[in-house]
Every structure is written in structure tokens, then in C-alpha cells.
Amino acid sequence: MKLIKLTQDGEIVGYTFHCPGCKSEHSVWTEKPNSNGAKWTFNENLEAPTFSPSLMISYSGLEKRWICHSSISDGQITFLSDCSHDLAGKTVMIPDFEDYR
């Protein structure tokens, strides 16, 4: 399985996947607006997910700020050029979540 469902009060509110670029988990909250006020759409396919719009994750470490900006379509993650990790500009399959648990 590529995604893990996130629930609140028994309702699905989003999904988590393992990001091979950041080597950590990222979540998409389909029931909460993103920074632009829009909600992400999801094709309801846990094995070949598509989310829209793109996903921007940023976090600060001790020495620098990290960015992971990606587009997820048909089970593939396209890492946009502004990513600060080695997969910037590349497209890879979302790995099976169980491989990282």
C-alpha cells in the first residue's frame, strides 16, 4: 500500500506517504485547506494516488531550510526543481509504505 489513511473522529481527513527524497513521511490533508485556501483533491486510489494541487513541505534544520515541492500523479512523485534534496527534477514511484514501518 502506498498511503496510510489519517482519521479524525472516524472520518478520513487525509493520507500519509513515505517521501524517498526527504526519507520521511509527508501528509496530505484532504479535509483542510492548504495555504492558498483550497483543499487537495484525491483520486481515491491508494495504490496509484493522484493529488492536486502540488504539495509543498518546508522545514528548518540546524544548518539550513529544506524544501520538498512535488506533484503526485498516478502513483508517481515528480519532485520539482525547487526541492533541496537529491531527487529534485526527478520522477519516482511512491514506495510501498510497509517498507518503511
CYANA upper distance limits for C-alpha pairs under 8 A (distance plus 0.5 A):
  1 MET  CA     46 LEU  CA      7.04
  1 MET  CA     47 GLU  CA      6.34
  1 MET  CA     96 ASP  CA      5.82
  1 MET  CA     97 PHE  CA      6.42
  1 MET  CA     98 GLU  CA      7.52
  2 LYS  CA     17 PHE  CA      6.79
  2 LYS  CA     18 HIS  CA      8.40
  2 LYS  CA     46 LEU  CA      6.53
  2 LYS  CA     47 GLU  CA      5.92
  2 LYS  CA     48 ALA  CA      8.11
  2 LYS  CA     49 PRO  CA      8.46
  2 LYS  CA     75 GLY  CA      8.35
  2 LYS  CA     94 ILE  CA      6.78
  2 LYS  CA     95 PRO  CA      6.69
  2 LYS  CA     96 ASP  CA      5.19
  2 LYS  CA     97 PHE  CA      5.71
  3 LEU  CA     15 TYR  CA      6.51
  3 LEU  CA     16 THR  CA      6.02
  3 LEU  CA     17 PHE  CA      5.49
  3 LEU  CA     46 LEU  CA      6.18
  3 LEU  CA     47 GLU  CA      7.88
  3 LEU  CA     96 ASP  CA      8.33
  3 LEU  CA     97 PHE  CA      6.92
  4 ILE  CA     15 TYR  CA      5.97
  4 ILE  CA     16 THR  CA      5.64
  4 ILE  CA     17 PHE  CA      7.09
  4 ILE  CA     97 PHE  CA      8.01
  5 LYS  CA     12 ILE  CA      6.93
  5 LYS  CA     13 VAL  CA      8.27
  5 LYS  CA     14 GLY  CA      6.63
  5 LYS  CA     15 TYR  CA      5.12
  5 LYS  CA     16 THR  CA      7.06
  6 LEU  CA     12 ILE  CA      6.17
  6 LEU  CA     13 VAL  CA      6.21
  6 LEU  CA     14 GLY  CA      5.46
  6 LEU  CA     15 TYR  CA      5.75
  6 LEU  CA     16 THR  CA      7.49
  7 THR  CA     11 GLU  CA      5.66
  7 THR  CA     12 ILE  CA      4.84
  7 THR  CA     13 VAL  CA      5.90
  7 THR  CA     14 GLY  CA      7.54
  8 GLN  CA     12 ILE  CA      7.02
  8 GLN  CA     13 VAL  CA      6.98
 13 VAL  CA     29 TRP  CA      6.31
 13 VAL  CA     30 THR  CA      6.17
 13 VAL  CA     31 GLU  CA      5.53
 13 VAL  CA     32 LYS  CA      8.12
 14 GLY  CA     27 SER  CA      7.41
 14 GLY  CA     28 VAL  CA      5.86
 14 GLY  CA     29 TRP  CA      4.55
 14 GLY  CA     30 THR  CA      5.34
 14 GLY  CA     31 GLU  CA      7.14
 15 TYR  CA     27 SER  CA      6.04
 15 TYR  CA     28 VAL  CA      5.83
 15 TYR  CA     29 TRP  CA      7.05
 15 TYR  CA     30 THR  CA      8.20
 16 THR  CA     25 GLU  CA      6.96
 16 THR  CA     26 HIS  CA      6.05
 16 THR  CA     27 SER  CA      4.70
 16 THR  CA     28 VAL  CA      6.86
 17 PHE  CA     25 GLU  CA      6.07
 17 PHE  CA     26 HIS  CA      6.13
 17 PHE  CA     27 SER  CA      6.99
 17 PHE  CA     94 ILE  CA      8.06
 17 PHE  CA     97 PHE  CA      6.95
 18 HIS  CA     23 LYS  CA      7.48
 18 HIS  CA     24 SER  CA      6.23
 18 HIS  CA     25 GLU  CA      4.93
 18 HIS  CA     26 HIS  CA      6.84
 18 HIS  CA     94 ILE  CA      7.71
 18 HIS  CA     95 PRO  CA      7.20
 18 HIS  CA     96 ASP  CA      8.33
 18 HIS  CA     97 PHE  CA      6.57
 18 HIS  CA    100 TYR  CA      7.92
 19 CYS  CA     23 LYS  CA      5.98
 19 CYS  CA     24 SER  CA      6.02
 19 CYS  CA     25 GLU  CA      6.23
 19 CYS  CA     26 HIS  CA      6.97
 19 CYS  CA     94 ILE  CA      7.79
 19 CYS  CA     95 PRO  CA      8.36
 20 PRO  CA     24 SER  CA      7.62
 20 PRO  CA     94 ILE  CA      8.22
 20 PRO  CA     95 PRO  CA      7.93
 21 GLY  CA     68 CYS  CA      8.24
 21 GLY  CA     85 HIS  CA      6.48
 21 GLY  CA     86 ASP  CA      7.12
 21 GLY  CA     87 LEU  CA      6.01
 22 CYS  CA     68 CYS  CA      7.81
 22 CYS  CA     85 HIS  CA      7.26
 26 HIS  CA     57 ILE  CA      8.33
 28 VAL  CA     40 TRP  CA      7.90
 28 VAL  CA     55 LEU  CA      8.17
 29 TRP  CA     33 PRO  CA      8.23
 29 TRP  CA     39 LYS  CA      8.31
 29 TRP  CA     40 TRP  CA      7.60
 30 THR  CA     39 LYS  CA      6.37
 30 THR  CA     40 TRP  CA      5.59
 30 THR  CA     41 THR  CA      6.96
 30 THR  CA     42 PHE  CA      7.85
 31 GLU  CA     39 LYS  CA      7.04
 31 GLU  CA     40 TRP  CA      8.29
 32 LYS  CA     39 LYS  CA      6.49
 33 PRO  CA     37 GLY  CA      5.38
 33 PRO  CA     38 ALA  CA      5.37
 33 PRO  CA     39 LYS  CA      4.92
 33 PRO  CA     40 TRP  CA      7.87
 34 ASN  CA     38 ALA  CA      6.02
 34 ASN  CA     39 LYS  CA      6.39
 34 ASN  CA     40 TRP  CA      7.82
 40 TRP  CA     51 PHE  CA      6.78
 40 TRP  CA     52 SER  CA      5.82
 40 TRP  CA     53 PRO  CA      6.55
 41 THR  CA     50 THR  CA      8.48
 41 THR  CA     51 PHE  CA      5.97
 41 THR  CA     52 SER  CA      5.73
 41 THR  CA     53 PRO  CA      7.91
 42 PHE  CA     49 PRO  CA      7.49
 42 PHE  CA     50 THR  CA      6.19
 42 PHE  CA     51 PHE  CA      5.25
 42 PHE  CA     52 SER  CA      7.36
 43 ASN  CA     49 PRO  CA      6.69
 43 ASN  CA     50 THR  CA      6.03
 43 ASN  CA     51 PHE  CA      7.42
 44 GLU  CA     49 PRO  CA      7.34
 45 ASN  CA     49 PRO  CA      5.46
 45 ASN  CA     50 THR  CA      8.05
 47 GLU  CA     75 GLY  CA      7.00
 48 ALA  CA     73 SER  CA      7.99
 48 ALA  CA     74 ASP  CA      5.08
 48 ALA  CA     75 GLY  CA      4.24
 48 ALA  CA     76 GLN  CA      7.99
 49 PRO  CA     72 ILE  CA      7.54
 49 PRO  CA     73 SER  CA      6.71
 49 PRO  CA     74 ASP  CA      5.76
 49 PRO  CA     75 GLY  CA      5.30
 49 PRO  CA     76 GLN  CA      8.35
 50 THR  CA     72 ILE  CA      5.78
 50 THR  CA     73 SER  CA      4.62
 50 THR  CA     74 ASP  CA      5.76
 50 THR  CA     75 GLY  CA      7.03
 51 PHE  CA     71 SER  CA      7.94
 51 PHE  CA     72 ILE  CA      6.06
 51 PHE  CA     73 SER  CA      7.00
 52 SER  CA     71 SER  CA      8.01
 52 SER  CA     72 ILE  CA      7.96
 53 PRO  CA     71 SER  CA      7.82
 54 SER  CA     69 HIS  CA      7.57
 54 SER  CA     70 SER  CA      6.15
 54 SER  CA     71 SER  CA      5.09
 54 SER  CA     72 ILE  CA      7.54
 55 LEU  CA     68 CYS  CA      8.39
 55 LEU  CA     69 HIS  CA      6.16
 55 LEU  CA     70 SER  CA      5.80
 55 LEU  CA     71 SER  CA      6.79
 55 LEU  CA     72 ILE  CA      8.48
 56 MET  CA     67 ILE  CA      7.73
 56 MET  CA     68 CYS  CA      6.34
 56 MET  CA     69 HIS  CA      4.87
 56 MET  CA     70 SER  CA      7.06
 57 ILE  CA     67 ILE  CA      6.29
 57 ILE  CA     68 CYS  CA      5.53
 57 ILE  CA     69 HIS  CA      6.70
 58 SER  CA     65 ARG  CA      7.61
 58 SER  CA     66 TRP  CA      6.02
 58 SER  CA     67 ILE  CA      4.95
 58 SER  CA     68 CYS  CA      6.77
 59 TYR  CA     65 ARG  CA      6.32
 59 TYR  CA     66 TRP  CA      5.84
 59 TYR  CA     67 ILE  CA      7.22
 60 SER  CA     64 LYS  CA      6.54
 60 SER  CA     65 ARG  CA      4.71
 60 SER  CA     66 TRP  CA      6.44
 61 GLY  CA     65 ARG  CA      6.38
 61 GLY  CA     66 TRP  CA      7.73
 66 TRP  CA     83 CYS  CA      8.06
 66 TRP  CA     84 SER  CA      6.12
 66 TRP  CA     85 HIS  CA      8.26
 67 ILE  CA     82 ASP  CA      7.55
 67 ILE  CA     83 CYS  CA      5.54
 67 ILE  CA     84 SER  CA      5.79
 67 ILE  CA     85 HIS  CA      8.24
 68 CYS  CA     79 PHE  CA      7.80
 68 CYS  CA     80 LEU  CA      8.43
 68 CYS  CA     82 ASP  CA      7.97
 68 CYS  CA     83 CYS  CA      5.16
 68 CYS  CA     84 SER  CA      7.06
 68 CYS  CA     85 HIS  CA      7.91
 69 HIS  CA     79 PHE  CA      6.52
 69 HIS  CA     80 LEU  CA      6.09
 69 HIS  CA     81 SER  CA      8.47
 69 HIS  CA     82 ASP  CA      7.12
 69 HIS  CA     83 CYS  CA      6.07
 70 SER  CA     77 ILE  CA      6.80
 70 SER  CA     78 THR  CA      5.93
 70 SER  CA     79 PHE  CA      4.91
 70 SER  CA     80 LEU  CA      5.97
 71 SER  CA     77 ILE  CA      6.26
 71 SER  CA     78 THR  CA      5.63
 71 SER  CA     79 PHE  CA      7.07
 71 SER  CA     80 LEU  CA      7.92
 72 ILE  CA     76 GLN  CA      6.12
 72 ILE  CA     77 ILE  CA      5.10
 72 ILE  CA     78 THR  CA      6.81
 73 SER  CA     77 ILE  CA      7.13
 73 SER  CA     78 THR  CA      8.49
 75 GLY  CA     93 MET  CA      6.41
 75 GLY  CA     94 ILE  CA      6.26
 76 GLN  CA     91 THR  CA      7.06
 76 GLN  CA     92 VAL  CA      6.01
 76 GLN  CA     93 MET  CA      4.76
 76 GLN  CA     94 ILE  CA      6.02
 77 ILE  CA     91 THR  CA      5.98
 77 ILE  CA     92 VAL  CA      5.92
 77 ILE  CA     93 MET  CA      6.54
 77 ILE  CA     94 ILE  CA      6.69
 78 THR  CA     89 GLY  CA      7.58
 78 THR  CA     90 LYS  CA      6.38
 78 THR  CA     91 THR  CA      4.67
 78 THR  CA     92 VAL  CA      7.11
 79 PHE  CA     83 CYS  CA      7.16
 79 PHE  CA     87 LEU  CA      6.84
 79 PHE  CA     88 ALA  CA      5.56
 79 PHE  CA     89 GLY  CA      5.84
 79 PHE  CA     90 LYS  CA      6.07
 79 PHE  CA     91 THR  CA      6.67
 80 LEU  CA     88 ALA  CA      6.13
 80 LEU  CA     89 GLY  CA      5.67
 80 LEU  CA     90 LYS  CA      8.00
 81 SER  CA     88 ALA  CA      5.54
 81 SER  CA     89 GLY  CA      5.38
 82 ASP  CA     88 ALA  CA      7.34
 83 CYS  CA     87 LEU  CA      8.10
 83 CYS  CA     88 ALA  CA      5.57
 83 CYS  CA     89 GLY  CA      8.48
 84 SER  CA     88 ALA  CA      7.35
 87 LEU  CA     91 THR  CA      8.29
 95 PRO  CA     99 ASP  CA      8.04
 96 ASP  CA    100 TYR  CA      8.27
 97 PHE  CA    101 ARG  CA      7.40
